[in-house]
Amino acid sequence: RRVHGAALFDNIKPLFANKPLMVVLNKTDVVKPSDLPAEKQAVLEKLVAENACLSSQMSTLTGEGVMDTRNKACDALLAFRVETKLNSGNQKKSEDLLSRLHMAHPKPRDNIKRLPFMPESVINEKQGIKMNTDKRLMKHKQQEEGADFHLDLRAEWSNVNPEERYDPIPEIFMGHNISDWVDPDIKQKLEALRNDESLREAAGFYKGPEAEVAEIQEMRRTANLVRVERELKRVESRSRNKMKNQVIPRTQQVRTLSQARKRAASEGLNVDSIVKRARSRSLVKTSVRESASRSRSILRSQSNRRVSRDRSGVRDETMLQKVRRLTKSSQKPLGKDARKGEADRHIPDLRPKHLFAGKRSTGKTSHR
């Protein structure tokens, strides 16, 4: 594990360039550096020697060497800052920049030689060989044909067989191979489907229902009539039940004089007094009905007249004079306050502050 840590430090070593380093060996309470194997001691010594860094030992459990390590780190950091401040300059900055740059040298992974690739046109240009630039383009064809030009997009297809270029259904469609969508067992599946359908037809799966006999049809019609009649009787019974429990008010009940005589005779009452009372009530109702109709006709005739607004709702001339007098007296306060009406709530500013506040001096009264 410690050897692996040293290898990791070697990989990220460029990140610590021009920075003070210190190797601290922790957990000395478990094992001392002198008790380590020889190969691990050699790795530690090599790490300290190559990087010219400080080394220290400590144990955070027992506290041994902790303060010593802290003092060494603080002294090294202070010395580094002082040296950096003294040597600060343009040359030092450029060296610092170069020290932070790292050039990677890749190692070959096999014995294959991979030479740099250069296009043929670049090689011919370097050798002074002129290339044929008179290539016939689509725009040349368009200029020659003019209005008869037809843009043939299929002519630019590269991965198509020339014999199949203008087929209605090419082998390649929208970047996909049509053969990938074809089921190789489609014929066998179609034949199996046809056999299944023939068996269903032979078994009568698709046959419709047989025609019914005339007796059965007549029975069905009779059953429908019975259902309709039963429903009608049910509705009629419900309506009778609703009407059965309804109580008609006594004033709405119609009773004739003959019915009253029969009931009085059956109960042993005086018939003449009952007949006299019934006739008197009928006369009162007739007179009330006539007076009501007469009053309605009078009101109807009065409503048809046109009455001026100042006389509307006024009983007589005396009441009209009183109304006019009250109206005039109610308008006096509004006139005194110079109000435009009952809704006028304006409060006039008779002494504006900009004219009556402040110290007077030479000048006009309207300006301060």
C-alpha positions as CSV (number, residue, x, y, z in Angstrom):
1,R,0.0,0.0,0.0
2,R,2.9,2.4,0.8
3,V,4.6,1.6,-2.5
4,H,1.4,2.3,-4.3
5,G,1.2,5.7,-2.6
6,A,4.8,6.5,-3.7
7,A,3.8,5.6,-7.3
8,L,0.8,7.9,-7.1
9,F,3.0,10.7,-5.9
10,D,5.3,10.2,-8.9
11,N,2.3,10.5,-11.3
12,I,1.0,13.8,-9.8
13,K,4.4,15.2,-9.1
14,P,4.1,18.1,-11.6
15,L,1.3,19.6,-9.5
16,F,3.8,20.2,-6.7
17,A,6.4,21.9,-8.7
18,N,8.2,24.8,-6.9
19,K,6.3,24.1,-3.7
20,P,7.8,22.9,-0.4
21,L,7.2,19.2,0.2
22,M,7.3,17.2,3.4
23,V,7.0,13.4,3.9
24,V,5.3,12.5,7.2
25,L,5.3,9.0,8.4
26,N,2.2,8.5,10.6
27,K,1.1,5.6,12.9
28,T,4.5,5.2,14.5
29,D,2.8,3.7,17.5
30,V,1.9,0.6,15.4
31,V,5.2,0.2,13.6
32,K,8.4,2.1,13.5
33,P,10.1,3.1,10.2
34,S,13.1,1.1,11.3
35,D,11.0,-2.0,11.6
36,L,9.8,-1.9,8.0
37,P,11.2,-4.3,5.4
38,A,14.3,-3.2,3.6
39,E,12.6,-2.7,0.2
40,K,10.0,-0.3,1.8
41,Q,12.7,1.6,3.6
42,A,14.6,1.9,0.3
43,V,11.4,3.4,-1.4
44,L,11.0,6.0,1.4
45,E,14.7,7.0,1.2
46,K,14.5,7.3,-2.5
47,L,11.4,9.4,-2.3
48,V,13.0,11.8,0.1
49,A,16.3,12.0,-1.7
50,E,14.8,12.6,-5.2
51,N,12.4,15.3,-4.2
52,A,14.7,17.0,-1.7
53,C,11.9,17.2,0.8
54,L,11.7,17.1,4.6
55,S,10.7,14.0,6.5
56,S,9.2,13.5,9.9
57,Q,7.6,10.8,12.1
58,M,4.6,11.1,14.3
59,S,1.7,9.4,15.9
60,T,-1.6,11.2,16.3
61,L,-2.8,8.5,18.9
62,T,0.0,9.1,21.4
63,G,0.9,12.7,20.2
64,E,4.5,11.7,19.6
65,G,6.3,14.0,17.1
66,V,3.1,16.1,16.3
67,M,4.5,19.4,17.5
68,D,7.9,18.7,15.9
69,T,6.2,18.0,12.6
70,R,4.2,21.2,12.8
71,N,7.3,23.3,13.6
72,K,9.2,21.9,10.7
73,A,6.3,22.5,8.3
74,C,5.9,26.1,9.5
75,D,9.6,26.9,9.2
76,A,9.8,25.4,5.7
77,L,6.7,27.4,4.5
78,L,8.1,30.6,6.0
79,A,11.4,30.1,4.3
80,F,9.8,29.4,1.0
81,R,7.7,32.5,1.2
82,V,10.7,34.7,2.0
83,E,12.7,33.2,-0.9
84,T,9.8,33.7,-3.3
85,K,9.5,37.3,-2.3
86,L,13.2,38.0,-2.7
87,N,13.4,36.3,-6.1
88,S,10.2,37.7,-7.6
89,G,11.0,39.0,-11.1
90,N,10.1,38.6,-14.8
91,Q,12.7,35.8,-15.3
92,K,11.5,34.0,-12.2
93,K,7.9,34.3,-13.4
94,S,8.8,32.8,-16.8
95,E,10.7,30.0,-15.1
96,D,7.7,29.4,-12.8
97,L,5.4,29.2,-15.8
98,L,7.7,26.8,-17.6
99,S,8.0,24.7,-14.5
100,R,4.2,24.3,-14.5
101,L,4.1,23.0,-18.0
102,H,4.3,19.3,-18.5
103,M,5.1,17.5,-21.8
104,A,3.7,14.0,-22.1
105,H,5.8,11.4,-24.0
106,P,3.4,8.6,-25.1
107,K,4.9,5.1,-25.1
108,P,4.2,2.8,-28.1
109,R,1.6,0.1,-27.3
110,D,2.7,-2.3,-30.2
111,N,5.2,-2.6,-33.0
112,I,2.9,-1.2,-35.7
113,K,4.3,2.0,-37.4
114,R,1.6,4.7,-37.7
115,L,3.0,7.3,-40.1
116,P,1.4,10.7,-40.5
117,F,-1.3,10.9,-43.2
118,M,-1.3,13.5,-45.8
119,P,-3.9,13.9,-48.6
120,E,-2.9,13.3,-52.1
121,S,-3.8,16.8,-53.1
122,V,-1.4,18.3,-50.5
123,I,1.5,16.0,-51.7
124,N,0.9,16.9,-55.3
125,E,0.8,20.6,-54.5
126,K,4.2,20.3,-52.7
127,Q,5.7,18.5,-55.6
128,G,4.3,21.1,-58.1
129,I,1.9,18.8,-59.8
130,K,-1.3,20.6,-61.0
131,M,-4.5,18.9,-60.3
132,N,-7.5,18.8,-62.7
133,T,-9.8,21.4,-61.4
134,D,-12.2,21.3,-64.4
135,K,-14.7,19.1,-62.6
136,R,-18.2,19.2,-63.9
137,L,-20.5,20.3,-61.1
138,M,-24.3,20.4,-60.8
139,K,-24.3,24.2,-61.2
140,H,-22.7,23.9,-64.6
141,K,-25.4,21.5,-65.7
142,Q,-28.0,24.0,-64.3
143,Q,-26.5,26.9,-66.3
144,E,-26.5,24.8,-69.5
145,E,-30.1,23.5,-69.3
146,G,-31.7,26.6,-67.8
147,A,-35.5,26.2,-67.2
148,D,-35.3,22.5,-68.2
149,F,-33.0,21.6,-65.4
150,H,-34.2,18.9,-63.0
151,L,-32.4,18.4,-59.7
152,D,-31.6,14.7,-59.5
153,L,-30.9,13.8,-55.9
154,R,-30.5,10.1,-56.6
155,A,-27.5,10.8,-58.8
156,E,-25.6,11.9,-55.6
157,W,-26.3,8.6,-53.8
158,S,-23.0,6.8,-53.1
159,N,-23.9,3.5,-51.4
160,V,-26.4,2.4,-54.0
161,N,-26.0,0.0,-56.8
162,P,-26.3,1.9,-60.2
163,E,-28.8,-0.6,-61.5
164,E,-31.0,0.0,-58.5
165,R,-30.6,3.7,-58.2
166,Y,-33.9,4.6,-59.9
167,D,-36.0,1.7,-58.5
168,P,-39.3,2.7,-57.0
169,I,-38.4,0.9,-53.8
170,P,-34.6,0.9,-53.4
171,E,-32.8,-1.6,-51.2
172,I,-31.7,1.2,-48.8
173,F,-34.5,3.5,-47.6
174,M,-33.8,6.4,-45.2
175,G,-30.6,4.9,-44.1
176,H,-32.1,1.5,-43.3
177,N,-31.9,-1.8,-45.1
178,I,-35.4,-2.9,-46.2
179,S,-34.4,-6.5,-46.0
180,D,-34.1,-6.1,-42.2
181,W,-37.9,-5.4,-42.0
182,V,-38.9,-8.5,-44.0
183,D,-40.0,-11.6,-42.1
184,P,-38.3,-14.7,-43.7
185,D,-41.2,-17.0,-42.6
186,I,-43.9,-14.7,-43.9
187,K,-45.1,-17.3,-46.5
188,Q,-45.4,-20.1,-44.0
189,K,-47.3,-17.9,-41.6
190,L,-49.7,-16.7,-44.4
191,E,-50.4,-20.3,-45.4
192,A,-51.1,-21.3,-41.7
193,L,-53.5,-18.3,-41.4
194,R,-55.4,-19.4,-44.6
195,N,-55.7,-23.0,-43.3
196,D,-57.1,-21.7,-40.0
197,E,-59.6,-19.5,-41.8
198,S,-60.8,-22.4,-43.9
199,L,-61.3,-24.6,-40.8
200,R,-63.4,-21.8,-39.2
201,E,-65.6,-21.5,-42.3
202,A,-66.1,-25.3,-42.4
203,A,-67.1,-25.2,-38.7
204,G,-69.7,-22.5,-39.4
205,F,-67.9,-19.8,-37.3
206,Y,-68.9,-17.0,-39.7
207,K,-72.5,-18.2,-40.3
208,G,-75.2,-15.8,-39.2
209,P,-78.2,-16.8,-37.0
210,E,-80.9,-19.0,-38.6
211,A,-84.3,-17.4,-39.5
212,E,-86.9,-17.9,-36.8
213,V,-90.2,-19.7,-37.3
214,A,-93.3,-17.6,-37.7
215,E,-94.7,-18.9,-34.3
216,I,-91.6,-17.7,-32.5
217,Q,-91.8,-14.3,-34.1
218,E,-95.5,-14.0,-33.1
219,M,-94.6,-15.0,-29.6
220,R,-91.9,-12.3,-29.4
221,R,-94.3,-9.6,-30.6
222,T,-96.9,-10.7,-28.0
223,A,-94.2,-10.5,-25.3
224,N,-93.3,-7.0,-26.3
225,L,-96.9,-5.9,-26.1
226,V,-97.2,-7.5,-22.7
227,R,-94.1,-5.6,-21.5
228,V,-95.5,-2.3,-22.8
229,E,-98.9,-2.9,-21.1
230,R,-97.3,-3.8,-17.8
231,E,-95.2,-0.7,-17.8
232,L,-98.2,1.5,-18.5
233,K,-100.2,-0.1,-15.6
234,R,-97.2,0.4,-13.3
235,V,-97.0,4.2,-14.2
236,E,-100.8,4.5,-13.7
237,S,-100.6,2.8,-10.3
238,R,-97.8,5.1,-9.2
239,S,-99.8,8.2,-10.2
240,R,-102.9,6.9,-8.3
241,N,-100.8,6.3,-5.2
242,K,-99.5,9.8,-5.4
243,M,-103.0,11.3,-5.7
244,K,-104.5,9.1,-3.0
245,N,-102.8,10.9,0.0
246,Q,-103.3,14.4,-1.3
247,V,-105.5,16.6,0.9
248,I,-107.7,19.2,-0.8
249,P,-108.0,22.4,1.2
250,R,-111.5,23.1,2.5
251,T,-111.7,26.4,0.7
252,Q,-111.0,24.7,-2.6
253,Q,-113.6,21.9,-2.2
254,V,-116.7,22.3,-4.3
255,R,-120.0,21.6,-2.4
256,T,-123.5,22.1,-3.9
257,L,-126.6,23.1,-1.9
258,S,-128.2,19.7,-2.6
259,Q,-125.3,17.9,-1.0
260,A,-125.5,20.1,2.1
261,R,-129.3,19.4,2.4
262,K,-128.7,15.6,2.2
263,R,-125.9,15.7,4.8
264,A,-127.9,17.9,7.2
265,A,-131.0,15.6,6.9
266,S,-128.9,12.5,7.5
267,E,-127.3,14.0,10.6
268,G,-130.7,15.4,11.9
269,L,-129.9,19.1,11.6
270,N,-132.1,22.0,10.6
271,V,-132.0,22.3,6.8
272,D,-133.7,25.7,6.5
273,S,-131.0,27.5,8.6
274,I,-128.2,25.9,6.5
275,V,-129.8,26.9,3.2
276,K,-130.4,30.5,4.4
277,R,-126.8,30.8,5.5
278,A,-125.5,29.4,2.2
279,R,-127.6,31.9,0.2
280,S,-126.5,34.9,2.3
281,R,-122.8,34.0,1.8
282,S,-123.3,33.7,-1.9
283,L,-124.9,37.1,-2.0
284,V,-121.9,38.6,-0.1
285,K,-119.4,37.0,-2.4
286,T,-121.3,38.4,-5.4
287,S,-121.4,41.9,-4.0
288,V,-117.6,41.7,-3.1
289,R,-116.8,40.5,-6.6
290,E,-118.8,43.3,-8.2
291,S,-117.2,46.0,-6.1
292,A,-113.7,44.6,-6.8
293,S,-114.3,44.6,-10.5
294,R,-115.7,48.2,-10.3
295,S,-112.6,49.4,-8.4
296,R,-110.3,47.7,-10.9
297,S,-112.0,49.5,-13.7
298,I,-111.7,52.8,-11.9
299,L,-108.0,52.3,-11.3
300,R,-107.4,51.2,-14.9
301,S,-109.1,54.4,-16.1
302,Q,-107.0,56.5,-13.8
303,S,-103.8,54.8,-14.8
304,N,-104.5,55.6,-18.4
305,R,-104.5,59.3,-17.7
306,R,-101.3,61.3,-18.0
307,V,-100.3,63.1,-14.8
308,S,-97.5,65.6,-14.5
309,R,-94.5,64.6,-12.4
310,D,-95.1,67.3,-9.8
311,R,-98.6,66.0,-9.2
312,S,-97.7,62.4,-9.2
313,G,-98.7,60.8,-5.9
314,V,-100.4,64.0,-4.7
315,R,-103.9,63.6,-3.2
316,D,-105.3,67.1,-3.8
317,E,-104.4,70.8,-4.3
318,T,-103.7,71.4,-0.6
319,M,-101.2,68.6,-0.5
320,L,-99.6,69.9,-3.7
321,Q,-99.0,73.3,-2.2
322,K,-97.5,71.7,0.9
323,V,-95.1,69.6,-1.1
324,R,-93.9,72.7,-3.1
325,R,-93.3,74.6,0.1
326,L,-91.3,71.8,1.7
327,T,-89.2,71.4,-1.5
328,K,-88.3,75.1,-1.6
329,S,-87.3,75.1,2.1
330,S,-85.1,72.1,1.7
331,Q,-83.2,73.8,-1.1
332,K,-82.3,76.9,1.0
333,P,-79.2,75.3,2.8
334,L,-77.8,74.2,-0.5
335,G,-78.1,77.7,-1.9
336,K,-76.5,79.2,1.1
337,D,-73.5,76.8,0.8
338,A,-73.4,77.4,-3.0
339,R,-73.6,73.7,-3.6
340,K,-74.5,72.3,-7.0
341,G,-76.8,69.7,-5.5
342,E,-77.2,67.1,-2.7
343,A,-74.2,65.2,-3.9
344,D,-71.8,68.2,-3.9
345,R,-69.2,67.5,-1.2
346,H,-66.6,70.1,-2.3
347,I,-65.0,72.0,0.6
348,P,-63.7,75.4,-0.8
349,D,-60.3,76.6,0.3
350,L,-61.1,80.3,1.2
351,R,-57.7,81.0,2.6
352,P,-55.0,79.1,0.5
353,K,-51.9,78.5,2.5
354,H,-49.5,79.7,-0.2
355,L,-51.0,83.2,0.1
356,F,-51.5,83.5,3.9
357,A,-48.5,81.6,5.3
358,G,-44.9,82.7,5.6
359,K,-43.1,85.9,6.4
360,R,-44.0,88.9,4.3
361,S,-41.3,90.8,2.5
362,T,-41.0,93.2,-0.3
363,G,-43.0,91.9,-3.3
364,K,-46.4,90.9,-4.2
365,T,-48.9,89.2,-1.8
366,S,-49.5,86.4,-4.3
367,H,-45.9,85.3,-4.2
368,R,-43.7,84.5,-1.3
